[in-house]
C-alpha cells in the first residue's frame, strides 16, 4: 500500500470532524472519498497533507509513519495535494506556476523536461503557457492545478473537489484528465461531491458520513447499491438493464 490511514481523527476544538477513519490506497490505484457536505472529506485530506494535525490515529505513507511530519516533508516524500479552490498563483504565468511547483517537489529530472511533459498532458496549458493564470477560465485554472501537482512528481496525489464550481462540460474534461494521470501510474485519492463521476472513474471508494466511514468497496459495486446511494448520498442508483 502507498497509503495506510489507521483510526485517524481530526478535531477543531470540541468539534470532531473525522472520527476513527481507516482507509488505504494501493500503488497505481484511484480511490474516491464521497459523502454529503460536512462529512469530513476535506478535513481528512487536510490532515493527510499536514495542513491540520491529527487528534489520534496513524498515517503511513510509502512504508514510513508521517503522522506528525510537516507538510513540506510530506511533499518531498511524494505526497502532494491539489487543494479545493485550486490555489494557483493568479498573477504569474502558467509556466511560472509550474516552475514553482517543480522546485517544491521531488523530481530530479531537468526542470524543462518535467514541465514540458505536464504541458503535453494538458494541451490548452501549452497554448497558454505565457498567459497570466488568473485570466484563464475556471476549467483551465483547474487543469493548471492538476499540472502543478504532476510536476511535483507525486507518489500519491490528493485531489480536493476538482470539479467545484465548474460547468458540466468542463467537469467531464477535468475527470478525463484525472483518468489520464492514473493511466500514467499516479496513485490518486480523490475527494469529490460529484458522486457519479467520482465513483465512475474510481477503482474503490469510501463513503463518509458525520466523520466516519459508512460504507466502502469497489466503486461500481457501491453505485449499484441503491440503499447506499440513497441513504448516504441522497441520490438514486443508476438503472441497469
C-alpha positions in Angstrom: 0.0 0.0 0.0 1.2 3.5 -0.8 -1.1 5.0 1.9 -2.4 3.4 5.1 -4.6 5.5 7.4 -5.5 3.9 10.7 -8.2 5.1 13.1 -7.5 8.7 12.1 -9.4 11.5 13.9 -9.4 15.3 13.3 -10.8 17.9 15.7 -11.4 21.6 15.6 -11.6 22.4 19.3 -14.5 20.4 20.7 -15.8 19.5 17.2 -14.6 16.2 15.9 -14.7 16.4 12.1 -13.1 13.0 11.4 -13.7 10.0 13.7 -11.5 6.9 13.6 -11.3 6.7 9.9 -9.3 3.8 8.4 -8.7 3.8 4.6 -5.9 2.7 2.3 -4.7 3.3 -1.3 -2.6 0.8 -3.3 0.1 1.9 -5.7 -1.5 2.9 -9.1 -5.0 2.9 -7.6 -7.6 5.7 -7.8 -9.7 5.8 -4.7 -12.6 8.2 -4.2 -14.0 9.5 -0.9 -17.6 10.7 -1.2 -20.3 11.9 1.1 -22.6 14.8 1.9 -21.5 18.2 3.0 -20.0 18.2 6.4 -19.0 14.6 6.2 -15.3 15.3 6.9 -13.9 14.7 3.5 -11.8 17.8 3.1 -10.7 17.7 6.7 -9.4 14.2 6.0 -7.3 15.4 3.1 -6.0 18.4 5.0 -4.8 16.1 7.8 -3.2 13.7 5.3 -1.3 16.6 3.7 -0.2 18.0 7.1 -2.2 21.2 7.0 -4.1 20.2 10.2 -2.8 17.9 12.9 -4.5 14.6 13.7 -6.3 14.2 17.1 -5.5 10.5 17.0 -4.6 7.6 14.8 -1.7 6.9 12.4 -0.8 7.8 8.8 1.7 5.6 7.0 2.9 6.7 3.6 5.3 4.6 1.4 6.1 2.5 4.4 7.0 5.4 6.7 4.9 6.8 9.5 4.2 10.5 8.7 1.5 11.3 11.3 3.5 14.2 12.8 5.5 15.1 9.7 5.2 18.8 8.5 3.7 19.5 5.1 7.0 20.3 3.3 8.4 16.9 4.3 5.3 15.1 3.0 5.6 16.9 -0.3 9.3 16.0 -0.5 8.4 12.4 0.1 5.8 12.5 -2.8 2.5 13.2 -1.0 1.1 16.1 -3.0 -2.3 17.8 -2.6 -4.2 19.8 -5.2 -6.4 21.8 -2.8 -10.0 22.9 -3.1 -10.1 26.3 -4.9 -7.0 25.4 -7.0 -4.6 27.7 -5.1 -2.7 28.7 -8.2 -0.6 31.9 -8.3 -3.0 34.2 -10.2 -0.5 36.9 -11.1 2.1 34.6 -12.5 2.1 32.9 -15.9 1.2 29.2 -16.4 4.9 28.3 -16.9 5.9 30.3 -13.8 3.3 28.4 -11.7 4.8 25.1 -12.9 8.3 26.2 -12.2 7.5 27.0 -8.6 5.6 23.7 -8.2 8.6 21.8 -9.7 11.1 23.5 -7.3 9.0 22.4 -4.3 8.6 18.8 -5.5 10.9 15.8 -5.6 11.5 15.5 -9.3 15.2 15.1 -10.2 14.8 15.4 -14.0 15.7 18.6 -15.8 13.1 21.2 -15.0 12.1 21.8 -18.6 11.6 18.1 -19.2 9.2 17.8 -16.3 7.3 21.0 -17.3 7.1 20.1 -21.0 5.7 16.6 -20.0 3.0 18.2 -17.9 2.1 20.7 -20.7 1.9 17.8 -23.1 -0.8 16.2 -20.9 -2.8 19.5 -20.9 -2.6 20.9 -24.4 -4.6 24.0 -23.6 -2.0 24.9 -21.0 0.7 24.6 -23.6 -1.1 27.2 -25.7 -1.5 29.4 -22.7 2.0 28.8 -21.1 2.9 32.5 -21.1 -0.6 33.7 -20.1 -1.2 35.1 -16.6 -3.0 32.3 -14.7 -5.7 34.5 -13.2 -7.0 35.5 -16.6 -7.9 31.9 -17.6 -11.2 30.2 -17.2 -12.1 28.2 -14.2 -11.6 24.9 -16.0 -8.2 26.0 -17.4 -7.2 27.0 -13.9 -8.2 23.6 -12.5 -6.1 21.9 -15.2 -3.2 24.1 -14.2 -3.7 23.0 -10.6 -3.5 19.4 -11.7 -0.4 20.1 -13.8 1.2 21.7 -10.8 0.6 18.6 -8.8 2.1 16.5 -11.6 5.3 18.4 -11.9 5.9 17.9 -8.2 6.4 14.2 -9.2 3.9 12.7 -6.7 3.8 9.2 -5.5 0.2 9.9 -4.3 -1.9 12.9 -5.5 -4.6 14.2 -3.1 -7.4 15.9 -5.1 -9.9 18.0 -3.2 -13.1 18.8 -5.0 -11.5 19.3 -8.5 -14.9 19.9 -10.1 -16.1 22.5 -7.7 -17.7 25.5 -9.5 -17.2 24.1 -13.0 -19.8 23.7 -15.7 -20.8 20.1 -16.6 -18.9 20.0 -19.9 -15.7 21.3 -18.2 -16.2 18.9 -15.3 -16.2 15.9 -17.7 -12.9 17.2 -19.2 -11.3 17.5 -15.8 -12.3 14.0 -14.9 -10.8 12.7 -18.2 -7.5 14.4 -17.3 -7.6 12.7 -13.8 -8.0 9.4 -15.6 -5.1 10.3 -17.8 -3.0 10.9 -14.7 -4.0 7.5 -13.3 -3.1 5.8 -16.6 0.4 7.2 -16.1 0.7 5.3 -12.9 0.0 8.1 -10.5 -1.8 6.9 -7.3 -4.8 9.2 -6.5 -7.0 9.8 -3.5 -10.0 11.9 -4.8 -12.4 13.8 -2.6 -15.4 14.9 -4.7 -19.1 15.9 -4.3 -19.9 14.8 -7.9 -20.6 11.3 -6.7 -21.5 9.7 -10.0 -18.3 10.9 -11.7 -16.1 10.1 -8.7 -17.4 6.6 -8.5 -17.4 6.1 -12.3 -13.6 6.6 -12.6 -12.5 5.1 -9.2 -11.3 1.6 -8.5 -12.6 1.7 -4.9 -14.4 4.2 -2.8 -15.2 5.1 0.8 -18.5 6.9 1.8 -18.0 9.3 4.8 -20.9 10.4 6.9 -20.5 12.5 10.0 -16.8 11.9 10.0 -17.0 8.1 9.9 -16.7 5.5 7.1 -20.3 4.5 6.5 -19.5 2.2 3.5 -16.6 1.0 1.4 -16.0 -1.3 -1.5 -15.4 -1.4 -5.3 -16.7 1.8 -6.8 -19.1 0.2 -9.3 -20.5 -2.1 -6.7 -21.3 0.9 -4.4 -23.0 2.6 -7.4 -25.2 -0.4 -7.9 -26.4 -0.5 -4.2 -29.5 1.8 -4.0 -29.5 1.7 -0.2 -26.0 3.2 -0.1 -26.6 5.8 -2.8 -29.9 6.9 -1.3 -29.1 6.7 2.5 -25.7 8.3 2.5 -25.5 10.2 -0.8 -29.1 11.3 -1.3 -29.3 10.1 -4.9 -30.8 7.2 -6.8 -28.6 4.5 -8.1 -28.3 4.3 -11.9 -30.8 2.0 -13.5 -29.2 -1.1 -15.2 -30.8 -3.1 -18.0 
